[in-house]
């Protein structure tokens, strides 16, 4: 079981590195909508700023759940 877990962690790490490089090199403009979705709470007042990205976090959770489901289904 350990070799399979090692391969999975390596693939996830490489995927995160590719995604990070993509955003860092200017591809982040494609993701500019992320964090500004309807349902994300933003309150700005003088001396106070509150930001709660509810819908964005739900979207990330859904994506991660889908990836885990696919890995379990295919593996």
C-alpha positions as CSV (number, residue, x, y, z in Angstrom):
1,X,0.0,0.0,0.0
2,X,2.9,2.4,0.7
3,X,4.2,2.5,-2.9
4,X,0.7,3.4,-4.2
5,X,0.4,6.2,-1.6
6,X,3.8,7.5,-2.5
7,X,2.9,7.6,-6.2
8,X,-0.3,9.4,-5.4
9,X,1.4,12.0,-3.2
10,X,4.1,12.5,-5.9
11,X,1.4,13.1,-8.6
12,X,-0.5,15.5,-6.3
13,X,2.6,17.4,-5.5
14,X,3.6,17.7,-9.2
15,X,0.1,18.8,-10.1
16,X,0.2,21.5,-7.4
17,X,3.6,22.6,-8.7
18,X,2.3,22.9,-12.3
19,X,-0.7,24.8,-11.1
20,X,1.4,27.2,-9.0
21,X,3.8,27.8,-11.9
22,X,0.8,28.5,-14.2
23,X,-0.6,31.1,-11.9
24,X,2.8,32.6,-11.1
25,X,3.7,33.0,-14.8
26,X,0.6,35.0,-15.6
27,X,-2.1,32.4,-16.1
28,X,-3.7,33.8,-12.9
29,X,-5.8,36.1,-15.0
30,X,-7.9,33.1,-15.9
31,X,-8.6,32.5,-12.3
32,X,-9.4,36.2,-11.4
33,X,-13.1,35.3,-10.9
34,X,-12.1,32.9,-8.0
35,X,-12.8,34.6,-4.7
36,X,-15.3,37.0,-6.1
37,X,-18.2,34.6,-6.6
38,X,-21.7,35.4,-5.6
39,X,-22.1,34.1,-2.0
40,X,-18.6,35.2,-1.0
41,X,-19.0,37.6,1.9
42,X,-17.0,40.8,1.8
43,X,-17.5,43.7,4.3
44,X,-15.2,46.7,4.0
45,X,-15.4,49.7,6.4
46,X,-12.9,52.2,7.5
47,X,-10.4,50.4,9.8
48,X,-12.2,47.0,9.3
49,X,-12.2,44.4,6.5
50,X,-13.9,41.0,6.6
51,X,-13.7,38.5,3.8
52,X,-15.4,35.0,4.0
53,X,-15.1,33.1,0.7
54,X,-18.0,30.6,1.3
55,X,-18.8,29.7,-2.2
56,X,-15.2,29.6,-3.3
57,X,-14.3,27.1,-0.6
58,X,-17.4,25.0,-1.4
59,X,-16.2,24.9,-5.0
60,X,-12.7,23.8,-3.9
61,X,-14.2,21.1,-1.7
62,X,-16.3,19.8,-4.5
63,X,-13.3,19.7,-6.8
64,X,-11.2,17.8,-4.3
65,X,-14.0,15.4,-3.5
66,X,-14.4,14.7,-7.3
67,X,-10.7,14.1,-7.6
68,X,-10.6,11.7,-4.7
69,X,-13.7,9.9,-6.0
70,X,-12.0,9.4,-9.4
71,X,-8.8,8.2,-7.9
72,X,-10.6,5.6,-5.8
73,X,-12.8,4.6,-8.8
74,X,-9.9,4.2,-11.1
75,X,-7.4,2.7,-8.6
